[in-house]
Amino acid sequence: MKIKKYKCGVILLTGFPNAGKSTLLNNILNNKISIVSHKVQTTKEKISGVINLNHSQLIFTDTPGIIQNRKYKTKSLSRSIQDETERVDLNLFIYDLSKKIDKKLLSEINTIIQNFKKNCLVLNKIDLVSKDRLLKYSEILNSQINFSKTFMISAKKKKGLNFLLNHLIDEIPERHWKYNGKTKVTKSINYRVSEITREKIFNLVNKEIPYLVKIKTKIKNQEKIIKIYQEIFVNKDSQKSIIIGKNAEKIKMIGTRSRIDIEKILKKKVFLDLIVKKIRI
């Protein structure tokens, strides 16, 4: 009898803000584990999701996006990426096809990928661009940067994800699994529930206020319902008023949208209580 060998690999997702890293991670796992917003730098901490396919375990790590600005230099890679360098088997660089390419951007991508032994290019949002643009960008990026393979996907529409997964299984090394077969997310449920509410605040509240918010979550699991109590901490009374909104309309909207997503994760009816407090963060 032939003994099946187990494989396990750590796959890092890198890229500039809004490239679609969090959407890709959520849709690969069919599980919402990372915050999604049109605002940049919404992911505060690295978060890992685990998928087990046959005898292969893929550990995906989403990192805060790399900020593009004039201060960006070779030695200023985000700490989260530096921390992962030695443990990564494969780096997926996610590129948003709706963004223009220039020499500065190519230099920054090179700076990122030189930290990893193996890099693949993932061209995202193929549903938003023409085939000519897709092929042109693929040619430019691969002629200037040493990627081992290129994938063309739509993370939002889930196009090309199966092909990507099959390739990753081929690439990862033979080794014992890091997590048991039931593990899907490396963060606690309290963290994930807090992140869902933070996502709704990002999507419903303008300006810089969402970046100043911290959320504390308490969960009480009862037989027929899960009761969740969340404290939303802000710095100023003015921020508190904006999140609550006129006649408490904004906080009601945040709560309704959060509860719907939380129920999808917990697969149970949820009672969600939100309180906004001013406290020095």
Disulfide bonds with the S-S distance in Angstrom:
none
